[in-house]
Amino acid sequence: MLIHDAVGETPDTDDAALWADGLGLTYPVLADVDADFYPVWDPDEVLPVTYIIDREGIVRWAEAGGTGQLEEIEAFIVDLLDER
């Protein structure tokens, strides 16, 4: 997971740690400390933005604006894990 502050402030590594701890995440959470990610991956500034990237670094899912379909996203991730 990569975080970027929605109000335009550049997050730091402490922000990433707060997100991970607050959400109980057990996978890496990075902060866009150089503000390079946001303009490339969300040029229209539509939040939230979700990307699922496979083990080879290929974007396999992209969604802007959020639809609340967590079950669909979870099923997609489970299918990707089964592709091993």
Distance bins in CASP14 RR format, pairs under 12 A and 6 or more apart:
PFRMAT RR
TARGET T0000
AUTHOR 0000-0000-0000
RMODE 2
METHOD distances of the structure
MODEL  1
1 11 0 0 0 0 0 1 0 0 0 0 0
1 15 0 0 0 0 0 1 0 0 0 0 0
1 16 0 0 0 0 1 0 0 0 0 0 0
1 17 0 0 0 0 0 1 0 0 0 0 0
1 19 1 0 0 1 0 0 0 0 0 0 0
1 20 1 0 0 1 0 0 0 0 0 0 0
1 22 0 0 0 0 0 1 0 0 0 0 0
1 23 0 0 0 0 1 0 0 0 0 0 0
1 24 0 0 0 0 0 1 0 0 0 0 0
1 25 1 0 0 1 0 0 0 0 0 0 0
1 26 0 0 0 0 0 1 0 0 0 0 0
1 27 1 0 0 1 0 0 0 0 0 0 0
1 28 1 0 0 1 0 0 0 0 0 0 0
1 29 1 0 1 0 0 0 0 0 0 0 0
1 30 1 0 0 1 0 0 0 0 0 0 0
1 31 0 0 0 0 0 1 0 0 0 0 0
1 32 0 0 0 0 0 1 0 0 0 0 0
1 37 0 0 0 0 0 1 0 0 0 0 0
1 48 0 0 0 0 0 1 0 0 0 0 0
1 49 0 0 0 0 0 1 0 0 0 0 0
1 50 0 0 0 0 1 0 0 0 0 0 0
1 51 0 0 0 0 1 0 0 0 0 0 0
1 52 0 0 0 0 0 1 0 0 0 0 0
1 53 0 0 0 0 0 1 0 0 0 0 0
2 11 0 0 0 0 1 0 0 0 0 0 0
2 13 0 0 0 0 0 1 0 0 0 0 0
2 15 0 0 0 0 0 1 0 0 0 0 0
2 16 0 0 0 0 1 0 0 0 0 0 0
2 19 0 0 0 0 1 0 0 0 0 0 0
2 20 0 0 0 0 0 1 0 0 0 0 0
2 27 0 0 0 0 0 1 0 0 0 0 0
2 28 0 0 0 0 1 0 0 0 0 0 0
2 29 1 0 0 1 0 0 0 0 0 0 0
2 30 1 0 1 0 0 0 0 0 0 0 0
2 31 1 0 0 1 0 0 0 0 0 0 0
2 32 1 0 1 0 0 0 0 0 0 0 0
2 33 0 0 0 0 0 1 0 0 0 0 0
2 34 0 0 0 0 0 1 0 0 0 0 0
2 35 0 0 0 0 0 1 0 0 0 0 0
2 36 0 0 0 0 0 1 0 0 0 0 0
2 37 1 0 1 0 0 0 0 0 0 0 0
2 38 0 0 0 0 1 0 0 0 0 0 0
2 40 0 0 0 0 0 1 0 0 0 0 0
2 41 0 0 0 0 1 0 0 0 0 0 0
2 42 0 0 0 0 0 1 0 0 0 0 0
2 48 0 0 0 0 0 1 0 0 0 0 0
2 49 0 0 0 0 1 0 0 0 0 0 0
2 50 0 0 0 0 0 1 0 0 0 0 0
2 51 0 0 0 0 1 0 0 0 0 0 0
2 53 0 0 0 0 0 1 0 0 0 0 0
3 9 0 0 0 0 0 1 0 0 0 0 0
3 10 0 0 0 0 0 1 0 0 0 0 0
3 11 1 0 1 0 0 0 0 0 0 0 0
3 12 0 0 0 0 0 1 0 0 0 0 0
3 13 0 0 0 0 0 1 0 0 0 0 0
3 14 0 0 0 0 0 1 0 0 0 0 0
3 15 1 0 0 1 0 0 0 0 0 0 0
3 16 1 0 1 0 0 0 0 0 0 0 0
3 17 0 0 0 0 0 1 0 0 0 0 0
3 18 0 0 0 0 1 0 0 0 0 0 0
3 19 1 0 1 0 0 0 0 0 0 0 0
3 20 0 0 0 0 1 0 0 0 0 0 0
3 22 0 0 0 0 0 1 0 0 0 0 0
3 23 0 0 0 0 0 1 0 0 0 0 0
3 25 0 0 0 0 0 1 0 0 0 0 0
3 28 0 0 0 0 0 1 0 0 0 0 0
3 29 1 0 0 1 0 0 0 0 0 0 0
3 30 1 0 0 1 0 0 0 0 0 0 0
3 31 1 0 1 0 0 0 0 0 0 0 0
3 32 1 0 0 1 0 0 0 0 0 0 0
3 33 0 0 0 0 0 1 0 0 0 0 0
3 35 0 0 0 0 0 1 0 0 0 0 0
3 37 0 0 0 0 1 0 0 0 0 0 0
3 38 0 0 0 0 1 0 0 0 0 0 0
3 47 0 0 0 0 0 1 0 0 0 0 0
3 48 0 0 0 0 0 1 0 0 0 0 0
3 49 0 0 0 0 0 1 0 0 0 0 0
4 10 0 0 0 0 1 0 0 0 0 0 0
4 11 1 0 0 1 0 0 0 0 0 0 0
4 12 0 0 0 0 0 1 0 0 0 0 0
4 15 0 0 0 0 1 0 0 0 0 0 0
4 16 0 0 0 0 0 1 0 0 0 0 0
4 19 0 0 0 0 0 1 0 0 0 0 0
4 29 0 0 0 0 0 1 0 0 0 0 0
4 30 0 0 0 0 1 0 0 0 0 0 0
4 31 1 0 0 1 0 0 0 0 0 0 0
4 32 1 0 1 0 0 0 0 0 0 0 0
4 33 0 0 0 0 1 0 0 0 0 0 0
4 34 0 0 0 0 0 1 0 0 0 0 0
4 35 1 0 0 1 0 0 0 0 0 0 0
4 36 0 0 0 0 1 0 0 0 0 0 0
4 37 1 0 0 1 0 0 0 0 0 0 0
4 38 1 0 1 0 0 0 0 0 0 0 0
4 39 0 0 0 0 1 0 0 0 0 0 0
4 40 0 0 0 0 0 1 0 0 0 0 0
4 41 0 0 0 0 1 0 0 0 0 0 0
4 42 1 0 0 1 0 0 0 0 0 0 0
4 45 0 0 0 0 0 1 0 0 0 0 0
4 47 0 0 0 0 1 0 0 0 0 0 0
4 48 0 0 0 0 0 1 0 0 0 0 0
4 49 0 0 0 0 1 0 0 0 0 0 0
5 11 1 0 1 0 0 0 0 0 0 0 0
5 12 0 0 0 0 1 0 0 0 0 0 0
5 15 1 0 0 1 0 0 0 0 0 0 0
5 16 0 0 0 0 0 1 0 0 0 0 0
5 18 0 0 0 0 0 1 0 0 0 0 0
5 19 0 0 0 0 0 1 0 0 0 0 0
5 31 0 0 0 0 1 0 0 0 0 0 0
5 32 0 0 0 0 1 0 0 0 0 0 0
5 33 0 0 0 0 0 1 0 0 0 0 0
5 35 0 0 0 0 1 0 0 0 0 0 0
5 37 0 0 0 0 0 1 0 0 0 0 0
5 38 0 0 0 0 1 0 0 0 0 0 0
5 47 0 0 0 0 0 1 0 0 0 0 0
6 15 0 0 0 0 0 1 0 0 0 0 0
6 32 0 0 0 0 0 1 0 0 0 0 0
6 38 0 0 0 0 1 0 0 0 0 0 0
6 42 0 0 0 0 1 0 0 0 0 0 0
6 45 0 0 0 0 1 0 0 0 0 0 0
6 46 0 0 0 0 0 1 0 0 0 0 0
6 47 1 0 1 0 0 0 0 0 0 0 0
6 48 0 0 0 0 1 0 0 0 0 0 0
6 49 0 0 0 0 0 1 0 0 0 0 0
6 65 0 0 0 0 0 1 0 0 0 0 0
7 38 0 0 0 0 0 1 0 0 0 0 0
7 45 0 0 0 0 0 1 0 0 0 0 0
7 47 0 0 0 0 0 1 0 0 0 0 0
8 32 0 0 0 0 0 1 0 0 0 0 0
8 35 0 0 0 0 1 0 0 0 0 0 0
8 38 0 0 0 0 1 0 0 0 0 0 0
8 39 0 0 0 0 0 1 0 0 0 0 0
8 42 0 0 0 0 0 1 0 0 0 0 0
8 45 0 0 0 0 1 0 0 0 0 0 0
8 47 0 0 0 0 0 1 0 0 0 0 0
9 15 0 0 0 0 1 0 0 0 0 0 0
9 31 0 0 0 0 0 1 0 0 0 0 0
9 32 0 0 0 0 0 1 0 0 0 0 0
9 33 0 0 0 0 0 1 0 0 0 0 0
9 35 0 0 0 0 1 0 0 0 0 0 0
9 38 0 0 0 0 0 1 0 0 0 0 0
10 16 0 0 0 0 0 1 0 0 0 0 0
10 31 0 0 0 0 1 0 0 0 0 0 0
10 32 1 0 0 1 0 0 0 0 0 0 0
10 33 1 0 0 1 0 0 0 0 0 0 0
10 34 1 0 0 1 0 0 0 0 0 0 0
10 35 1 0 1 0 0 0 0 0 0 0 0
10 36 0 0 0 0 0 1 0 0 0 0 0
10 37 0 0 0 0 0 1 0 0 0 0 0
10 38 0 0 0 0 1 0 0 0 0 0 0
11 17 0 0 0 0 0 1 0 0 0 0 0
11 18 0 0 0 0 1 0 0 0 0 0 0
11 19 0 0 0 0 1 0 0 0 0 0 0
11 29 0 0 0 0 0 1 0 0 0 0 0
11 30 0 0 0 0 1 0 0 0 0 0 0
11 31 1 0 1 0 0 0 0 0 0 0 0
11 32 1 0 0 1 0 0 0 0 0 0 0
11 33 1 0 0 1 0 0 0 0 0 0 0
11 34 0 0 0 0 0 1 0 0 0 0 0
11 35 0 0 0 0 1 0 0 0 0 0 0
11 37 0 0 0 0 0 1 0 0 0 0 0
11 38 0 0 0 0 1 0 0 0 0 0 0
12 18 0 0 0 0 1 0 0 0 0 0 0
12 19 0 0 0 0 0 1 0 0 0 0 0
12 30 0 0 0 0 0 1 0 0 0 0 0
12 31 1 0 1 0 0 0 0 0 0 0 0
12 32 0 0 0 0 1 0 0 0 0 0 0
12 33 1 0 1 0 0 0 0 0 0 0 0
12 34 0 0 0 0 0 1 0 0 0 0 0
12 35 0 0 0 0 0 1 0 0 0 0 0
13 19 0 0 0 0 0 1 0 0 0 0 0
13 20 0 0 0 0 0 1 0 0 0 0 0
13 28 0 0 0 0 0 1 0 0 0 0 0
13 29 0 0 0 0 1 0 0 0 0 0 0
13 30 0 0 0 0 1 0 0 0 0 0 0
13 31 1 0 1 0 0 0 0 0 0 0 0
13 32 0 0 0 0 0 1 0 0 0 0 0
13 33 1 0 0 1 0 0 0 0 0 0 0
14 20 0 0 0 0 0 1 0 0 0 0 0
14 21 0 0 0 0 0 1 0 0 0 0 0
14 29 0 0 0 0 0 1 0 0 0 0 0
14 31 0 0 0 0 1 0 0 0 0 0 0
14 33 0 0 0 0 0 1 0 0 0 0 0
15 21 0 0 0 0 0 1 0 0 0 0 0
15 22 0 0 0 0 0 1 0 0 0 0 0
15 29 0 0 0 0 1 0 0 0 0 0 0
15 30 0 0 0 0 0 1 0 0 0 0 0
15 31 1 0 1 0 0 0 0 0 0 0 0
15 32 0 0 0 0 1 0 0 0 0 0 0
15 33 0 0 0 0 1 0 0 0 0 0 0
16 22 0 0 0 0 0 1 0 0 0 0 0
16 23 0 0 0 0 0 1 0 0 0 0 0
16 25 0 0 0 0 1 0 0 0 0 0 0
16 27 0 0 0 0 0 1 0 0 0 0 0
16 28 0 0 0 0 1 0 0 0 0 0 0
16 29 1 0 1 0 0 0 0 0 0 0 0
16 30 1 0 1 0 0 0 0 0 0 0 0
16 31 1 0 1 0 0 0 0 0 0 0 0
16 32 0 0 0 0 1 0 0 0 0 0 0
16 33 0 0 0 0 1 0 0 0 0 0 0
17 23 0 0 0 0 0 1 0 0 0 0 0
17 24 0 0 0 0 0 1 0 0 0 0 0
17 25 0 0 0 0 0 1 0 0 0 0 0
17 28 0 0 0 0 0 1 0 0 0 0 0
17 29 1 0 0 1 0 0 0 0 0 0 0
17 30 0 0 0 0 0 1 0 0 0 0 0
17 31 0 0 0 0 1 0 0 0 0 0 0
18 24 0 0 0 0 0 1 0 0 0 0 0
18 25 0 0 0 0 0 1 0 0 0 0 0
18 29 0 0 0 0 1 0 0 0 0 0 0
18 31 0 0 0 0 1 0 0 0 0 0 0
19 25 1 0 0 1 0 0 0 0 0 0 0
19 27 0 0 0 0 0 1 0 0 0 0 0
19 28 0 0 0 0 0 1 0 0 0 0 0
19 29 1 0 1 0 0 0 0 0 0 0 0
19 30 0 0 0 0 1 0 0 0 0 0 0
19 31 0 0 0 0 1 0 0 0 0 0 0
19 32 0 0 0 0 0 1 0 0 0 0 0
20 26 0 0 0 0 1 0 0 0 0 0 0
20 27 0 0 0 0 1 0 0 0 0 0 0
20 28 0 0 0 0 1 0 0 0 0 0 0
20 29 1 0 1 0 0 0 0 0 0 0 0
20 30 0 0 0 0 1 0 0 0 0 0 0
20 31 0 0 0 0 0 1 0 0 0 0 0
21 29 0 0 0 0 1 0 0 0 0 0 0
22 29 0 0 0 0 0 1 0 0 0 0 0
23 29 0 0 0 0 1 0 0 0 0 0 0
27 53 0 0 0 0 0 1 0 0 0 0 0
27 77 0 0 0 0 0 1 0 0 0 0 0
28 53 0 0 0 0 0 1 0 0 0 0 0
30 36 0 0 0 0 0 1 0 0 0 0 0
30 37 0 0 0 0 1 0 0 0 0 0 0
31 37 0 0 0 0 1 0 0 0 0 0 0
31 38 0 0 0 0 0 1 0 0 0 0 0
32 38 1 0 1 0 0 0 0 0 0 0 0
32 39 0 0 0 0 1 0 0 0 0 0 0
32 40 0 0 0 0 0 1 0 0 0 0 0
32 41 0 0 0 0 1 0 0 0 0 0 0
32 42 0 0 0 0 0 1 0 0 0 0 0
32 49 0 0 0 0 0 1 0 0 0 0 0
34 40 0 0 0 0 0 1 0 0 0 0 0
35 41 0 0 0 0 0 1 0 0 0 0 0
35 42 0 0 0 0 0 1 0 0 0 0 0
36 42 0 0 0 0 0 1 0 0 0 0 0
37 43 0 0 0 0 0 1 0 0 0 0 0
37 49 0 0 0 0 0 1 0 0 0 0 0
37 51 0 0 0 0 0 1 0 0 0 0 0
38 44 0 0 0 0 0 1 0 0 0 0 0
38 45 0 0 0 0 1 0 0 0 0 0 0
38 46 0 0 0 0 0 1 0 0 0 0 0
38 47 0 0 0 0 1 0 0 0 0 0 0
38 49 0 0 0 0 1 0 0 0 0 0 0
39 45 0 0 0 0 1 0 0 0 0 0 0
40 49 0 0 0 0 0 1 0 0 0 0 0
40 51 0 0 0 0 0 1 0 0 0 0 0
40 59 0 0 0 0 0 1 0 0 0 0 0
41 47 0 0 0 0 0 1 0 0 0 0 0
41 48 0 0 0 0 0 1 0 0 0 0 0
41 49 1 0 0 1 0 0 0 0 0 0 0
41 50 0 0 0 0 0 1 0 0 0 0 0
41 51 1 0 0 1 0 0 0 0 0 0 0
41 53 0 0 0 0 0 1 0 0 0 0 0
41 59 0 0 0 0 1 0 0 0 0 0 0
41 62 0 0 0 0 1 0 0 0 0 0 0
41 64 0 0 0 0 1 0 0 0 0 0 0
42 48 0 0 0 0 1 0 0 0 0 0 0
42 49 1 0 1 0 0 0 0 0 0 0 0
42 50 0 0 0 0 0 1 0 0 0 0 0
42 51 0 0 0 0 1 0 0 0 0 0 0
42 62 0 0 0 0 0 1 0 0 0 0 0
42 63 0 0 0 0 0 1 0 0 0 0 0
42 64 1 0 0 1 0 0 0 0 0 0 0
42 65 0 0 0 0 1 0 0 0 0 0 0
43 49 0 0 0 0 0 1 0 0 0 0 0
43 64 0 0 0 0 1 0 0 0 0 0 0
44 64 1 0 0 1 0 0 0 0 0 0 0
44 65 0 0 0 0 1 0 0 0 0 0 0
45 64 0 0 0 0 1 0 0 0 0 0 0
45 65 0 0 0 0 0 1 0 0 0 0 0
46 62 0 0 0 0 0 1 0 0 0 0 0
46 63 0 0 0 0 1 0 0 0 0 0 0
46 64 1 0 1 0 0 0 0 0 0 0 0
46 65 1 0 1 0 0 0 0 0 0 0 0
46 66 0 0 0 0 1 0 0 0 0 0 0
47 63 0 0 0 0 0 1 0 0 0 0 0
47 64 0 0 0 0 1 0 0 0 0 0 0
47 65 1 0 0 1 0 0 0 0 0 0 0
47 66 0 0 0 0 1 0 0 0 0 0 0
48 62 0 0 0 0 0 1 0 0 0 0 0
48 63 0 0 0 0 1 0 0 0 0 0 0
48 64 0 0 0 0 1 0 0 0 0 0 0
48 65 1 0 1 0 0 0 0 0 0 0 0
48 66 1 0 1 0 0 0 0 0 0 0 0
48 67 0 0 0 0 0 1 0 0 0 0 0
48 68 0 0 0 0 1 0 0 0 0 0 0
48 70 0 0 0 0 0 1 0 0 0 0 0
48 73 0 0 0 0 0 1 0 0 0 0 0
49 59 0 0 0 0 0 1 0 0 0 0 0
49 61 0 0 0 0 0 1 0 0 0 0 0
49 62 1 0 0 1 0 0 0 0 0 0 0
49 63 1 0 0 1 0 0 0 0 0 0 0
49 64 1 0 1 0 0 0 0 0 0 0 0
49 65 1 0 0 1 0 0 0 0 0 0 0
49 66 0 0 0 0 1 0 0 0 0 0 0
50 59 0 0 0 0 0 1 0 0 0 0 0
50 60 0 0 0 0 0 1 0 0 0 0 0
50 61 1 0 0 1 0 0 0 0 0 0 0
50 62 1 0 0 1 0 0 0 0 0 0 0
50 63 1 0 1 0 0 0 0 0 0 0 0
50 64 1 0 0 1 0 0 0 0 0 0 0
50 65 0 0 0 0 1 0 0 0 0 0 0
50 66 1 0 0 1 0 0 0 0 0 0 0
50 67 0 0 0 0 1 0 0 0 0 0 0
50 68 0 0 0 0 1 0 0 0 0 0 0
50 69 0 0 0 0 1 0 0 0 0 0 0
50 70 0 0 0 0 1 0 0 0 0 0 0
50 72 0 0 0 0 0 1 0 0 0 0 0
50 73 1 0 0 1 0 0 0 0 0 0 0
50 74 0 0 0 0 0 1 0 0 0 0 0
50 76 0 0 0 0 0 1 0 0 0 0 0
50 77 0 0 0 0 0 1 0 0 0 0 0
51 57 0 0 0 0 0 1 0 0 0 0 0
51 58 0 0 0 0 0 1 0 0 0 0 0
51 59 1 0 1 0 0 0 0 0 0 0 0
51 60 0 0 0 0 1 0 0 0 0 0 0
51 61 1 0 0 1 0 0 0 0 0 0 0
51 62 1 0 1 0 0 0 0 0 0 0 0
51 63 0 0 0 0 1 0 0 0 0 0 0
51 64 0 0 0 0 1 0 0 0 0 0 0
51 66 0 0 0 0 0 1 0 0 0 0 0
51 73 0 0 0 0 0 1 0 0 0 0 0
51 76 0 0 0 0 0 1 0 0 0 0 0
51 77 0 0 0 0 0 1 0 0 0 0 0
52 58 0 0 0 0 1 0 0 0 0 0 0
52 59 1 0 0 1 0 0 0 0 0 0 0
52 60 1 0 1 0 0 0 0 0 0 0 0
52 61 1 1 0 0 0 0 0 0 0 0 0
52 62 1 0 0 1 0 0 0 0 0 0 0
52 63 0 0 0 0 1 0 0 0 0 0 0
52 72 0 0 0 0 0 1 0 0 0 0 0
52 73 1 0 0 1 0 0 0 0 0 0 0
52 74 0 0 0 0 0 1 0 0 0 0 0
52 75 0 0 0 0 0 1 0 0 0 0 0
52 76 1 0 0 1 0 0 0 0 0 0 0
52 77 1 0 0 1 0 0 0 0 0 0 0
52 78 0 0 0 0 0 1 0 0 0 0 0
52 79 0 0 0 0 0 1 0 0 0 0 0
52 80 1 0 0 1 0 0 0 0 0 0 0
52 81 0 0 0 0 0 1 0 0 0 0 0
53 59 1 0 1 0 0 0 0 0 0 0 0
53 60 1 0 0 1 0 0 0 0 0 0 0
53 61 0 0 0 0 1 0 0 0 0 0 0
53 62 0 0 0 0 1 0 0 0 0 0 0
53 77 0 0 0 0 0 1 0 0 0 0 0
53 80 0 0 0 0 1 0 0 0 0 0 0
54 60 1 0 1 0 0 0 0 0 0 0 0
54 61 0 0 0 0 1 0 0 0 0 0 0
54 76 0 0 0 0 0 1 0 0 0 0 0
54 77 0 0 0 0 1 0 0 0 0 0 0
54 79 0 0 0 0 0 1 0 0 0 0 0
54 80 1 0 1 0 0 0 0 0 0 0 0
54 81 0 0 0 0 1 0 0 0 0 0 0
54 83 1 0 0 1 0 0 0 0 0 0 0
54 84 0 0 0 0 0 1 0 0 0 0 0
55 77 0 0 0 0 0 1 0 0 0 0 0
55 80 0 0 0 0 1 0 0 0 0 0 0
55 81 0 0 0 0 1 0 0 0 0 0 0
55 83 0 0 0 0 1 0 0 0 0 0 0
55 84 0 0 0 0 1 0 0 0 0 0 0
56 80 0 0 0 0 0 1 0 0 0 0 0
56 83 0 0 0 0 0 1 0 0 0 0 0
56 84 0 0 0 0 0 1 0 0 0 0 0
57 80 0 0 0 0 0 1 0 0 0 0 0
58 80 0 0 0 0 0 1 0 0 0 0 0
58 83 0 0 0 0 0 1 0 0 0 0 0
59 80 0 0 0 0 0 1 0 0 0 0 0
60 73 0 0 0 0 0 1 0 0 0 0 0
60 76 1 0 0 1 0 0 0 0 0 0 0
60 77 0 0 0 0 1 0 0 0 0 0 0
60 79 0 0 0 0 1 0 0 0 0 0 0
60 80 1 0 0 1 0 0 0 0 0 0 0
60 81 0 0 0 0 0 1 0 0 0 0 0
60 83 0 0 0 0 1 0 0 0 0 0 0
61 69 0 0 0 0 0 1 0 0 0 0 0
61 72 0 0 0 0 1 0 0 0 0 0 0
61 73 1 0 0 1 0 0 0 0 0 0 0
61 74 0 0 0 0 0 1 0 0 0 0 0
61 75 0 0 0 0 0 1 0 0 0 0 0
61 76 1 0 1 0 0 0 0 0 0 0 0
61 77 0 0 0 0 1 0 0 0 0 0 0
61 79 0 0 0 0 0 1 0 0 0 0 0
61 80 0 0 0 0 1 0 0 0 0 0 0
62 73 0 0 0 0 0 1 0 0 0 0 0
62 76 0 0 0 0 0 1 0 0 0 0 0
63 69 0 0 0 0 1 0 0 0 0 0 0
63 70 0 0 0 0 0 1 0 0 0 0 0
63 72 0 0 0 0 1 0 0 0 0 0 0
63 73 1 0 0 1 0 0 0 0 0 0 0
63 76 0 0 0 0 0 1 0 0 0 0 0
66 72 0 0 0 0 0 1 0 0 0 0 0
66 73 0 0 0 0 1 0 0 0 0 0 0
67 73 0 0 0 0 1 0 0 0 0 0 0
68 74 0 0 0 0 0 1 0 0 0 0 0
69 75 0 0 0 0 1 0 0 0 0 0 0
69 76 0 0 0 0 1 0 0 0 0 0 0
70 76 0 0 0 0 0 1 0 0 0 0 0
70 77 0 0 0 0 0 1 0 0 0 0 0
71 77 0 0 0 0 0 1 0 0 0 0 0
71 78 0 0 0 0 0 1 0 0 0 0 0
72 78 0 0 0 0 0 1 0 0 0 0 0
72 79 0 0 0 0 0 1 0 0 0 0 0
73 79 0 0 0 0 0 1 0 0 0 0 0
73 80 0 0 0 0 0 1 0 0 0 0 0
74 80 0 0 0 0 0 1 0 0 0 0 0
74 81 0 0 0 0 0 1 0 0 0 0 0
75 81 0 0 0 0 0 1 0 0 0 0 0
75 82 0 0 0 0 0 1 0 0 0 0 0
76 82 0 0 0 0 0 1 0 0 0 0 0
76 83 0 0 0 0 0 1 0 0 0 0 0
77 83 0 0 0 0 0 1 0 0 0 0 0
78 84 0 0 0 0 0 1 0 0 0 0 0
END
